[in-house]
Amino acid sequence: MKNKGWKVLAAVMASVSIALAAGCGRTAAPANEAKSAEKSGKITNIYLAGPFFNDEEIRNVETAEKVLAERGFSYFSPMRHTVDAEKGTSEWARKIFEMDKTEIDKADAVVALYYSSNGDTGTAWECGYAAAKGIPIILVHTKKDADSNLMMHCGCTTNISLDELRDYDFDTMPVYEYKGKMF
């Protein structure tokens, strides 16, 4: 049973990897990545992806939350939500997973805080899932001049810094290619 589970996970990850790689080198956001925005006419509901395991990560999530709130967006921040189950149990993990997946499904866009090539695997999964669903992803690079995994910066709609999030045009979704070191 365990081996079968790993084979299924490997197949899913391979599919997500193909979906992410398809966008690299583009000059405009693909039509399928704007599908959520087309339904409502504009971006209003955002899923905020990113780790919150240390002080720096928590500060960055809080900064992004503040920026999104000041700009009038409705957003879901996993850091602010809990479930009714004992933390660390299988039941807790499943409930968190399902809640976050449901919130990504409802989002018009994902804003993902990215910490270079050593980034959070949960954030990578959330981005891959959003990409497979055609939800635009704004990849926010939190470390200046850091390297990046090509699957992350090519699989998103655009690449910006945390400071640039304050002025990013969510209506037109301009594409900014990643210009740093990559692998």
C-alpha positions, 0 to 999 in steps of 0.5 A: 500500500505504501509503495502504491501511494508513493507511485501516485504521488510521483505521478501527480508531481510529474503532472504538476511539473509539466504544467509548471514548465509549460509557462517558462519563457512566455511574454504574456500570461496564458489565457488559461491562467486568467480564467478565474479573473474572467469569471468575476471581471477582476481579482478580488479573492486571493490565497496567500501561500507561504511558510510561517515557521520562523520569525522572518517568514511570519513577518513576511506573511504579516507584511503581505497580509497588510498589503493585501488588506490595504489594497482591499483584497479578500484573502485567505492566509493559512497562518490565520486558520486552524481546524478542530483536531489535535495538531500533528495528528493525521486527522489534523493534517487531512483537515488542513490539507482539505481546507487549504485546497478548498481555499485555493479552488475559490481563489482568483489568484495565488500570491506565493511568498518564495524563499529561493531554491530552498523554499517551502515544499508546501508552498511549491505544492500550492503553486503547482496545484494552482497552476494545474487549475489555471489560477494565476500565481504571483510569485513574490521573491523574498530574498534579493539576488537569491537563486531560484528553481526554474519550476517555481519562477517559470510556473507562475504568472509573474515574478515580483518582490515583496515591495512590488506587491504594493503596486502590482496591477492585479487587473492587467497581470503584467508578466515579469520574468525572473532575471536572477540565477536559476537551476 
